[in-house]
Amino acid sequence: MGQSLHGVNLTGWLTLESWVTPELFAEAGALDEEALATSLGRRRYVDYVRHHRAEFITRDDFARIAARGFNAVRLPVPWYVYGEDGPEPGPYVGCIECVDQALDWAEEIGLKVIFALALNLGGPHSGNGQAPDLADCHVPRDHMLDVVFALCRRYASRVGFFGLELADDVRVQVRRGLALTDGVAQHRLRNYYREAYELVRSAAGDDVVVIMPDGGVDGGWRRFMAQRHYRNVWLDRHLDRVAPGRLDVSGPSGVRRLVAEHERDIRAAERAGMPVMVGKWSSSLPISDAQMTPEGRIALERVYTSEQIRTYERCPAWFFNTWKTSGMLAGWDARVALATFERGMIV
């Protein structure tokens, strides 16, 4: 398989995220990009987005990512990447020229790129379109597949294009007693993954890695796309958010128990018979600031970070979430969380 990928997400660049750049949302009182577009009006929103994309991530960021020892980036690419030339962009602004530029920078500097289609399948419905076949996702499946094919055909020959993740995140519907949780039905998700796989292969050949978020569901992917017919298919297990109160992480032993849980999650996912990458992880511990001093938190989060790096070393890839936040959030901004780690620990 070659060298493992150790990288960072570029969250909040091509799609706006309120936790990454809260100042962009504060004035409008919006919580997500769709609400921001509605509040600002078309002209102001377009100016906002274009200025943000030009300034938030630049070639200098790619150079610094490489200088810190990372060899890859995971770039969320919105389904409306083609703008008016793509399917139903609504109020959003396309950004294919930014994706082109990102890949140019990555290849010039020596980074691999995984594109993650910025869809949260099974998440809260905020659009006004119809999407009955993928639960609450407001983008019809055929439109997602069109974008998958177009991206792979556009970048098929590029050496920096390592793989495509078929969604940024997934919430899978599971049974709890007699009730079903919110989310996308797994059989519909499987169908989408199979169709998308075939499109990637027809557009870009066998070398591009096809990555599927597993939605945190253990045992649900066994015997799925692990047969000889499928090549270069990975699962992605996200480990960046931990429910508070599950473990006492106010000391090093509790932190190590939490990381041991992450390792068990990876092993459970690996039983599907596919390589498992960690597409998102962070240094943020589920503990309130009132429970310890700032110095104590910094020390514990360093333990948490180093233990995670050691644990994820066996995976084909991991990506810290994220490279940059405007407020330099200590547990989430790689420039802060990984600042004291030597390059050798990352590579």
Secondary structure, DSSP 8 states (H G I E B T S, - for coil): --S-EEEEE-TTSSS--TTT-THHHHTTT-SSHHHHHHHH-HHHHHHHHHHHHHHHS-HHHHHHHHHTT--EEEEEEETTTTGGGSS--TT----HHHHHHHHHHHHHHT-EEEEEEE-EETS----SS--GGGTT-SS-HHHHHHHHHHHHHHHTT-TTEEEEES-SEE-B--EETTEE-SSB-HHHHHHHHHHHHHHHHHHH-SSSEEEEE-TT-TTTTTTSS-STT--SEEEE--BS---TTSS--SSHHHHHHHHHHHHHHHHHHHTTSS-EEEEEE-S--S--GGGS-HHHHHHHHHHHHHHHHHHHTTSSEEEES-S--TT--TTT-HHHHTTTS-HHHH-
